[in-house]
Amino acid sequence: EKTGIEVRVVSLGTGQALDVGRRGDADVVFVHDAAAEEKFVADGYGVKRLEVMYNDFIIVGPATDPAGAKGNDVVAALKRIAASQAPFASRGDRSGTHAAELRYWRAAEVTLGGGWYRETGSGMGPTLNAASGMNAYALTDRGTWLSFRNRGDLTILVEGDRRLFNQYGVMLVNPERHSHVKRADGQAFIDWLVSREGQAAIAAYKINGEQLFFPNAAGAGRSS
């Protein structure tokens, strides 16, 4: 609406999205794995990572909480889940959420494997559907959880740990590496996202009255 530029969204996990960017099959990547994003820029595939917004990760699981995971310590919760071998559904898809989940397991010093740990190889929605069907634990971003309806017996069990912070960043795919990248249009979209107007649009996006993302672009006080 602001520019007349048509934005075609291809929704993928962060790992796949960055692969698309490396191939030059996208103009902009908008993802949430800071370490992978910084490497994308360092390797020359992206131009200047900018922070846009954040939300947080949560662990959901059966209301009965058979592992006793409930609380605000993600590492302690994962240790209890692994010790009890309660079923845990993982995306297993190289997404930003999967990368974060693996960091938490490493921090918990848990070696993954065995029948209790189920990798779906799919997105967040299908993974939550699997968790609901199996009455399993799962790590999800809060935004997807708020829009997810097939919850069954699942409820939020772990939240509020500062380590569950989930930052999103945006980058223009490097036109010096892929000359067909729509530099001007892509940069216009990025500039709008981090402008006062774009940040306000992000803050205003709610589901059932709950805000999904919290804008935090540097210098967002400027006008678009």
C-alpha positions in Angstrom: 0.0 0.0 0.0 2.8 2.4 0.8 4.9 1.9 -2.3 2.9 -0.1 -4.8 5.6 -2.8 -4.6 4.2 -6.3 -4.7 5.8 -8.4 -1.9 5.6 -12.2 -2.6 6.2 -14.1 0.6 7.7 -17.6 0.5 7.3 -19.0 4.0 10.2 -21.2 5.0 12.2 -22.1 8.1 15.3 -19.9 8.5 17.8 -22.4 7.2 15.8 -23.0 4.1 15.2 -19.3 3.6 18.9 -18.5 3.9 19.6 -21.2 1.3 17.1 -19.6 -1.0 18.9 -16.3 -0.5 22.3 -17.9 -1.2 21.0 -19.1 -4.5 19.8 -15.7 -5.4 16.1 -16.9 -5.5 14.9 -14.1 -3.2 15.5 -10.4 -2.9 15.1 -10.1 0.9 15.4 -12.6 3.7 13.5 -12.0 7.0 14.4 -14.6 9.5 15.3 -15.4 13.2 18.7 -17.0 13.8 21.2 -14.2 14.5 24.3 -16.4 14.3 23.2 -17.8 10.9 22.2 -14.3 9.7 25.6 -12.8 10.6 27.4 -15.6 8.8 25.1 -15.0 5.7 26.4 -11.4 5.7 30.0 -12.3 6.5 30.0 -14.8 3.6 28.9 -12.1 1.2 25.4 -13.3 0.5 23.5 -10.6 2.4 23.8 -6.8 2.9 23.7 -5.4 6.4 21.6 -7.3 8.9 19.0 -5.1 10.6 17.0 -6.0 13.6 13.3 -5.6 13.2 11.2 -7.1 16.0 11.2 -9.8 18.6 8.9 -12.2 20.4 9.8 -15.2 22.6 9.9 -19.0 22.6 7.9 -21.1 24.9 7.7 -24.8 25.8 4.2 -26.2 25.5 3.2 -29.6 26.7 0.3 -31.7 28.2 -1.5 -29.9 31.1 -0.7 -32.9 33.3 3.1 -32.1 32.8 4.4 -35.7 33.4 8.0 -34.5 33.3 7.5 -31.7 35.9 8.8 -29.2 33.4 6.7 -26.2 34.4 8.6 -23.1 35.3 10.7 -20.3 33.9 14.0 -22.2 33.4 14.3 -23.7 29.9 17.4 -25.7 30.6 16.0 -27.3 33.8 12.8 -28.1 32.0 14.6 -29.9 29.1 16.7 -31.9 31.6 13.5 -33.1 33.3 11.8 -33.9 29.9 14.9 -35.9 28.8 15.2 -37.7 32.2 11.5 -38.8 32.1 11.7 -39.6 28.4 8.4 -37.9 27.9 7.6 -37.4 24.2 9.0 -34.3 22.7 8.2 -33.1 19.1 10.9 -31.2 17.3 10.7 -29.4 14.0 14.1 -31.0 12.9 14.1 -28.7 9.9 17.0 -26.3 10.3 14.6 -23.5 11.1 15.4 -20.7 13.5 13.2 -22.4 16.1 15.0 -25.7 15.5 18.4 -24.0 15.9 17.3 -22.4 19.1 16.0 -25.7 20.4 19.3 -27.4 19.7 21.1 -24.6 21.6 18.9 -25.2 24.6 19.5 -29.0 24.5 23.2 -28.4 24.4 23.0 -26.1 27.4 21.1 -28.9 29.2 23.8 -31.3 28.2 21.3 -33.7 26.7 22.3 -36.2 24.0 19.3 -36.5 21.7 18.0 -39.9 20.5 15.6 -42.6 21.4 11.9 -43.0 20.9 10.9 -40.1 23.1 12.5 -37.5 20.8 10.4 -37.2 17.6 11.6 -35.0 14.6 8.8 -34.0 12.3 11.0 -32.4 9.6 8.2 -29.9 9.1 7.1 -26.4 10.0 5.8 -25.1 13.4 2.1 -25.7 12.7 2.5 -29.3 11.7 4.9 -29.9 14.6 2.4 -28.5 17.0 -0.3 -30.7 15.5 2.0 -33.7 16.0 2.6 -32.6 19.6 -1.1 -32.3 20.2 -1.7 -35.7 18.7 1.0 -37.4 20.8 0.4 -35.3 23.9 4.1 -34.3 23.6 6.2 -31.3 24.7 7.4 -28.9 22.0 9.3 -25.6 21.7 7.4 -23.0 19.7 7.5 -19.3 19.1 4.7 -17.5 20.9 3.3 -16.0 17.7 2.6 -19.4 16.2 1.1 -20.7 19.4 -1.3 -17.7 19.7 -2.6 -18.5 16.2 -2.7 -22.3 16.7 -6.1 -23.7 17.3 -5.7 -27.5 17.5 -4.2 -27.4 21.0 -5.9 -30.4 22.5 -4.5 -30.9 26.0 -1.4 -28.7 25.3 -0.7 -25.6 27.4 2.2 -23.2 28.0 4.5 -24.7 30.6 7.8 -22.8 30.3 8.1 -19.1 29.6 9.8 -16.0 30.9 13.4 -17.2 30.7 15.6 -14.5 29.2 17.3 -17.2 27.1 13.9 -17.6 25.3 14.2 -14.2 23.6 13.6 -14.5 19.9 15.0 -11.7 17.6 14.1 -11.3 14.0 16.4 -9.7 11.4 16.1 -8.7 7.8 18.7 -8.5 5.0 18.9 -7.6 1.4 20.4 -10.4 -0.7 23.7 -9.1 -2.1 23.1 -7.7 -5.6 26.9 -7.9 -6.2 26.6 -11.6 -6.0 23.3 -12.0 -7.8 22.8 -9.1 -10.3 19.1 -9.9 -10.8 18.3 -9.0 -7.2 15.7 -6.1 -7.1 17.9 -3.9 -5.0 15.7 -0.8 -5.0 12.5 -2.6 -4.3 14.0 -4.8 -1.7 15.7 -1.9 0.1 12.4 0.0 0.0 10.7 -2.8 1.8 13.5 -3.1 4.4 13.5 0.7 4.9 9.7 0.5 5.5 10.0 -2.4 8.0 12.4 -0.4 10.2 10.7 3.0 9.8 8.3 4.4 12.4 5.4 3.5 10.2 6.5 -0.1 9.6 7.3 -0.6 13.3 3.8 0.7 14.2 2.2 -1.8 11.8 4.1 -4.6 13.5 3.1 -3.5 16.9 -0.6 -3.3 15.8 -0.7 -6.9 14.6 -2.7 -8.9 17.1 -4.6 -12.2 17.3 -7.4 -12.3 19.8 -6.2 -9.1 21.3 -2.6 -10.4 21.9 0.4 -8.8 20.3 2.5 -11.3 18.3 5.7 -9.3 17.7 7.4 -6.3 19.4 9.2 -3.9 17.2 12.8 -3.0 18.2 14.5 -1.6 15.1 17.4 0.8 15.9 16.5 4.3 15.0 12.8 3.5 14.3 11.9 7.0 15.4 12.6 8.3 11.9 9.7 8.7 9.5 9.4 6.3 6.5 
